[in-house]
Amino acid sequence: MSDSPKITVVDFITVPTQDVPRSVEFYEGTLGLRKSVYMPEHGFAEVETGNVTISLTNFEQMGMEFHRNTNPFALHVDDLPAAKSALEAKGVVFFGDPMDTGVCHMAFFADPDGNPLMLHSRYAPRVTLQD
């Protein structure tokens, strides 16, 4: 029997912000995610992706230092060129051209606090160690 805990899902991921209302406007208004919690007076809000909650958190309001994330997380889109164009029309600036890995397309950008994000569209089946 294992002494490891049984982890079943990711409850949420945290995205640091220095301005909760500005972040909510970006994630809800620009990216189109649904706001599910809004408590800027407590330094956080949450938006939903469909499978993972994103907690937009102002750590400075909680007595900690602000440090933006250093690695992007992938936001799935069915049509990467169309999604990229729609976001560019809203003022989002992408870093370089989309990347083709041989199984997916990726396009990188950042939120208003500089947290890196990625649009991701897989076009080949995912192969795992169990396959």
C-alpha positions as CSV (number, residue, x, y, z in Angstrom):
1,M,0.0,0.0,0.0
2,S,1.3,3.4,-1.0
3,D,1.8,6.2,1.5
4,S,1.1,8.8,-1.2
5,P,-2.2,10.7,-1.1
6,K,-4.8,10.0,-3.7
7,I,-4.8,13.2,-5.9
8,T,-7.8,13.1,-8.2
9,V,-8.0,16.5,-10.0
10,V,-6.5,20.0,-10.1
11,D,-8.9,22.2,-8.2
12,F,-7.5,25.5,-9.5
13,I,-4.4,27.2,-10.8
14,T,-3.2,30.6,-9.5
15,V,-2.4,33.5,-11.8
16,P,-0.8,36.4,-9.8
17,T,-2.0,39.9,-10.5
18,Q,-1.5,43.4,-9.1
19,D,-5.0,44.5,-10.2
20,V,-7.9,42.0,-9.8
21,P,-10.5,44.1,-11.7
22,R,-8.0,44.6,-14.6
23,S,-7.3,40.9,-14.7
24,V,-10.9,40.0,-14.6
25,E,-11.6,42.3,-17.5
26,F,-8.8,40.6,-19.5
27,Y,-9.8,37.0,-18.7
28,E,-13.5,37.5,-18.9
29,G,-13.8,40.4,-21.4
30,T,-10.9,39.6,-23.7
31,L,-10.5,35.8,-23.4
32,G,-14.2,35.2,-22.9
33,L,-13.9,33.0,-19.8
34,R,-16.8,33.0,-17.3
35,K,-16.3,34.8,-14.0
36,S,-17.4,32.6,-11.1
37,V,-16.0,34.4,-8.0
38,Y,-15.3,38.1,-7.6
39,M,-13.8,39.3,-4.4
40,P,-11.3,42.1,-5.2
41,E,-11.6,43.4,-1.6
42,H,-10.0,40.1,-0.6
43,G,-7.5,40.1,-3.5
44,F,-8.9,37.4,-5.8
45,A,-11.4,36.4,-8.4
46,E,-11.9,33.2,-10.3
47,V,-12.7,32.4,-13.9
48,E,-13.6,29.1,-15.5
49,T,-12.1,27.4,-18.5
50,G,-14.4,24.4,-18.5
51,N,-12.1,22.0,-16.8
52,V,-9.8,24.1,-14.5
53,T,-10.6,27.2,-12.5
54,I,-8.1,30.1,-12.8
55,S,-7.7,32.0,-9.5
56,L,-6.6,35.6,-10.2
57,T,-4.8,36.5,-7.0
58,N,-3.3,39.7,-5.7
59,F,-0.7,38.3,-3.3
60,E,0.4,41.8,-2.3
61,Q,-3.0,42.2,-0.6
62,M,-2.1,39.1,1.3
63,G,1.2,40.4,2.5
64,M,3.3,38.6,-0.1
65,E,5.4,39.8,-3.0
66,F,4.1,39.8,-6.6
67,H,5.9,37.4,-8.9
68,R,4.5,36.8,-12.3
69,N,4.4,33.2,-13.6
70,T,7.4,32.2,-15.7
71,N,5.8,29.5,-17.8
72,P,2.7,29.5,-19.9
73,F,-0.3,27.2,-19.5
74,A,-2.2,26.1,-22.6
75,L,-5.6,27.4,-23.3
76,H,-7.3,25.0,-25.8
77,V,-9.0,26.5,-28.9
78,D,-10.4,24.5,-31.9
79,D,-9.2,27.0,-34.5
80,L,-5.9,28.6,-33.5
81,P,-5.6,31.1,-36.5
82,A,-9.2,32.3,-35.9
83,A,-8.7,32.6,-32.1
84,K,-5.4,34.4,-32.6
85,S,-7.0,36.9,-35.0
86,A,-9.9,37.5,-32.7
87,L,-7.6,38.3,-29.8
88,E,-5.3,40.5,-31.9
89,A,-8.4,42.5,-32.9
90,K,-8.9,43.1,-29.1
91,G,-5.4,44.3,-28.7
92,V,-3.6,41.2,-27.6
93,V,0.0,41.1,-28.9
94,F,1.5,37.6,-29.6
95,F,5.2,36.7,-29.3
96,G,6.3,35.7,-32.8
97,D,4.5,33.4,-35.2
98,P,2.5,30.3,-34.1
99,M,4.6,27.2,-33.6
100,D,3.8,23.8,-35.2
101,T,5.2,21.0,-33.1
102,G,4.2,18.2,-35.4
103,V,1.1,17.4,-33.2
104,C,-0.2,20.8,-32.3
105,H,-0.1,24.5,-32.9
106,M,0.8,27.0,-30.2
107,A,0.7,30.8,-30.1
108,F,2.2,32.7,-27.1
109,F,1.1,35.9,-25.5
110,A,0.8,37.5,-22.0
111,D,-1.9,38.9,-19.7
112,P,-1.8,42.5,-18.5
113,D,0.5,41.5,-15.6
114,G,3.0,39.8,-17.9
115,N,1.9,36.2,-17.1
116,P,2.7,34.1,-20.2
117,L,-0.2,32.2,-21.8
118,M,-0.5,30.0,-24.8
119,L,-3.3,29.2,-27.3
120,H,-3.1,25.5,-28.1
121,S,-4.7,23.4,-30.8
122,R,-3.9,19.7,-31.1
123,Y,-4.3,18.2,-34.6
124,A,-2.8,14.7,-34.0
125,P,-3.8,12.2,-31.3
126,R,-2.1,12.4,-28.0
127,V,0.2,9.5,-27.3
128,T,0.8,8.6,-23.6
129,L,3.0,6.1,-21.8
130,Q,-0.1,3.8,-21.5
131,D,-0.7,3.8,-25.3
